[in-house]
Amino acid sequence: MSVVAKYLNKLPSGGGFVYRGQSDESWGLTSTYYRRFNLNKSGDKQQQPTQQQFQDYHETLINDAKSYHYHKEKLSDLELLLELQHYGAATGLVDFSRDFLIALWFAAHDNKGKNGKVFVLNINDIVKFSELQKGEKIFDECEKLQFVNNNFKSNNRIFAQKGVFVFGNQTIDNAKTIKILQEEKKPILQELSDRFSIDEKSLFQDIYGFSMVNDVNHPIYKKTAEEYFLEGNQDFYKSKFDKAIEAFKKAIEIKPNYEAYYNIGVAYTSSNKFKEAIEAYEKAIKIKPNYEAYCNIGIAYASSNKFKKAIEAYEKAIEIKPDKDEAYYGIGVAYTSSNKFKEAIEAFKKAIEIKPNYEAYYNIGVAYAKLDKFKEAIEAFKKAIEIKPNYEAYCNIGLIYASSNKFKEAIEAYEKAIKIKPDFDEAYCGMGFAYAMLNEFDKALEAYEKAIVLNSELIIKLSKQQNWYPLEQWINNLTD
């Protein structure tokens, strides 16, 4: 179990909870106003301010801020008080977060030699709390603690920290606590940064916080290889391939690794830069010979019409994982593209032995058809259809039957293709030819008409391939 998960498991069930992290468990749950009111007073001499003292202090603070023109916009008293709290003024606001992980970060951040503490407060307790809305006067309901949500205009830091504030002069005495062990502070911060992107940079999103993160006490920040790698993945999934490659290369500069080189290859492949992709995959393989990398080299070579080299890459993949079908399938495609159909069939059959699939059977059918082995081609297409009924396989069966003068069977195959894909123009065109060969010219015209409606250029494209004479004779013999 991760160290963060350990503390998550300590949370109470239910909703309505807010959280405050403090890096020293000895600190009480008090506002900065309370601490200022009791400044230089020892523990036994500290007093709880009266409600009037509490109200007078805040009214003076707000009026003084207004008189010095510290509020550039027309802020309500509540918004101005939040701004003052944000910049370090002592107020009766106590800040919490709706996110336990953010509170956990604050509990682990400082005082490395001391245990921390997270306060867990249920603000749905209507006996103790009321919600203070934006337009309300802040002292209208003094007998309860008031909570302030961040559902109105607030600064970036409050938003980033999912801030919720408790305001009032009453003691907050109904909060549960979770102790954060000092020896676990460092791993907590590391996990929060790595897994949840919670760190100083994400929590203090304003110029004040930015300056604090970059002050003299903070080491100059440098991204890690892991951060560049994550950045590259994010850019890749946004199809920003050039930026992804740049990020992966920066990760490699810090820490050369297989995954970054491999992902560079994938990004180059997605950009159709196959030469660069192959170079990246080969660098990945030098670190760790891998089945997927060799397969991708095969794809890149095949996409560059370098089929011999593609086959060599696929064969190396098979040496690593002989029980995987993708490499055999890739070899089959490469042999098909090289017009070596017997070798292609052999490779596709090996892929099927490992994992029967539509694509391999379909391509076996294509290869047999190229070898004029029409019976075997039809058998392969039918096996492909058993796995996945597909209009292209049915259309190819129709073409084979038509070339064998089995026009009724061809029409049946075309009809099945059209049933799957009603706008499949080539099937209508093939059907028209088959009907014409059967002298069913009215049906032939109907089929051709549908093909033309779907694709006006198809008839011109196929006119040189089909025998139009019987249809022309029939049309010429038609009477008005």
Steps between C-alpha positions, in 0.01 A plus 500: 500500500629847414562746782227734371250215478577417862374842607207500259377186673477695827239744368146482638224393263234739376505848349521859614857478630774759455863460598785709640860384515750633755862389501532503882250292692543720808337797331136563581219570257491878534483800270787741440282769663486294821878460495551874440254588777706287740838605366775487767263336749599170656264205483325559833451871424346455157136609481207444269403836344148624562264514206518880506881495492485254211257718305678830573833356385366381166301815429811710566714269285257519208449878525875563521560285194235694310645836610841401368337397169636150523190366322522594133166343415165542669530214744250412767622503860524121485702499176733768635549301821592194291756708308651630823521145637661390175779757530575423863278731708381354830126426470238284662497276194639148532569343162406141418491303176234278351782268387662283767812453287564875497465513879735202522760694298489792746529259794812343346667807350688663791640407843662180374599393850147521641176313449235684303125496530196518273178638646179351362196725543137432412355833381161338440441521875224764492510541877859623483521657153318726258616594150609857443393617156672762288254786555433444869644712777769301671373559855129425442510159669752513782376211710627242249821436315457592136657322206591677179502300178711596200195511271545867421790701360819414683870495421683222320663365814169452682361328191807275461486401867122437482471743785220514754518738796353489848434842655395590850608566856389163632742218568503224238470204732327233292783416258644150484877465452732269309865489611760518221823328602811712446697213343230466234492867401761471224343195328158666531624810317670287235189292433271804495727658240553190285149355502275799560705802378455668838800718584591863568475592134144368465373633834634856490374623164548875529790745480545493877512122508716483188752736659497294819567177311792670325654678800860462618415205726369280217744306278480584129233270365584259221252263345569131548515244220169365625336842471625546144377148417154579641497829308586311181214255553255784556612675180482172307138436601418855384657409162777755559764260374788747454462627857473144628824402326675804645386408853604134461844612377542719809409201717770299321760774557446457873447125506521291180232231511315258275154650550598851388677376184205272425250785539712720273468225241123489542476879468713502183289216357184700573661788306586267206871559562595136471878538466518694828260252661723207410805677644316558828376139524852371434634712787226358722598147398865563592381564855245220507428266205122498487229334293288815461794711382597246231137478386483878472823503299333251269199729463724799429699312234181368340355851494818606317455214247814329631334163536811282527623702798150496647498120488844488666373720784188287547714184510708651781179574687396136458834387646407687818132400513420210265153466652374841382302535179566866406848441355383208284214716375745781419716256301191394308416860412860564389501190276162599354634847419798329333264282289634189674159354567601142589734628771232743616246219541749298703564796733130580544429135582764509776333810642165316495649198680583733788189716485225458239390843383304665222787695344725197453224288339400795279856548377536127434192533281656792313825306449321188372297715261822651365620143434168422324420243768141614527362208697760548774446876488125465559562258789736753661256790456220289652717422803570871536124565489439239772718712729368837384234543229646766273382657176845490336534125548153442353583730208819307428303176502264662251788602274643147504163341420447750217844428354406129511170574319300408812287810481213390728747421777673833432170688539432325832842606628451860385159513671661392826764770461229763441304379801802583716588823315198637307707777338765265359515615138738231374261225611214660302729530198605135525138398543408697187763316300381160632137575413605613152686173448177318594310717249293650785554847364231684692660389827844580359392857422347538844826387663715723278274795572551455874876472447504823298296685762751394764809563286462666161863429407485127568347400166766692310771341713373147438376542144820359353478192721144388428324361195222748424396349164203290620360795694550739205321259268207474741474879534513546120216251457273681747190653342370840597 
